[in-house]
């Protein structure tokens, strides 16, 4: 059974940093590339970063150069290091496989608020 537990969000000032964690239970961690998604208020959920099983990465243009995705295979955990945060990074952040559909199982997410 798949479980996704996100943590690490919070309130941070513009220019600040946060590190998000996602513990993945079940077999998907070793079978699929994993991604971080975010959903801003009033907007659709969007994919912002992906890491493959072998460690290759992809980033949305809006976060490239500021966010870093990584994974610890021994701990079944995916991380998102977020630096130089902007108000437009505000939203609920979720992890899932990189091709997850809205109808898939999603964890509770973790709220990130960037505000002065």
N, C-alpha and C positions, 0 to 999 in steps of 0.2 A: 504494500500500500504506500502510495506517494504522500509525503508530507514535506511542505516547504515552510520554513520558519525564518522570517526576516527580522533583523534587529539593527540597531545602531543609528537610527534616525534621531532628529531633534531640531532645536531652533539654533540657528547660527547666523552670524552677521555676514553681509556680503564680503567676499574675499576669504572667508573661513573655509575650514575643511571638516569633512566627516568621513568615517569609514563604515560602510554597511557590510553586514554578514548575512549569509543565507545558508542554513543547515538543510541539507537535502536527504531525506530518508527514502529508501526504495531504490530500485535498480536504474532509474533514469540517469543518475549522476554519471555512471560509467558507460552509458550507451549514447548520450546525446550531448551536443554542445549546449552550454547554459547561457542564459542571457539575463540582463537586468532591464526591467521596464519601469516606466514611470507614468503616472496619470496625474496631470495637472487639473486643478479645479475647472470643471465644465468642459474638459477636453477628453479625447479618446486616449486610451493607454497606448504608449509608444515604446518601441524597443530602442534602448540607448547604448547598450554594449553587449558583446557576445564573446565567449571564450570557447574554443573548441576543445575536444578531448586531449589533443596534443599540445594545446596552449596557444594556438593562433588566436588573434583577437580582431575585433571589428568595433568601430565606434561610430555613432551618429555624428554628423558634422557639428551639431550644437554642443557636443561635449568633448570632441577630439582635442587632445592636448591638455585637458583638465582632469579627466576621469581615467582611472586605470582599473581594469577588471583582472582578477586573478582567481585561482582555484587551488585548494589544498585537497588532493585526492585522498589522502589518508584520513582526513577529517570530514570528507564529503561536504565541504563548505566552499561557497563562492563568495568572493569579496568585491566590493566596489569602493575604491579610494576616490573621494571627490575633493578636489582642490579648487581654489579660486571660484568658489560658489557664487552664483548670481541669483537674484530674485526669481528669474524665470526657471530656475532649477527646482523651485518649490513644487511639491507633489507627493503622492504616495508611491513608494518604490517597491517593486515586486521582483522576485526572481522566478524563472521558469526555464523550460527548454527554449531554444531560440526560435522554434516554430510553433509555440503554444498558441492556440486559438482562444477566443473569449469564452468559449464553452468548456474549456479545460478546467481542471482543478487549479485554483490559485490560493496561495497563502493569504494571511491577513495584511501583509505589506507593512512598511514602516514609513512614518510620516517625516518628511524633510521640509523644513520651513526656513527660507533664507530671507531675513528681514532685519532692518536696523531698528 
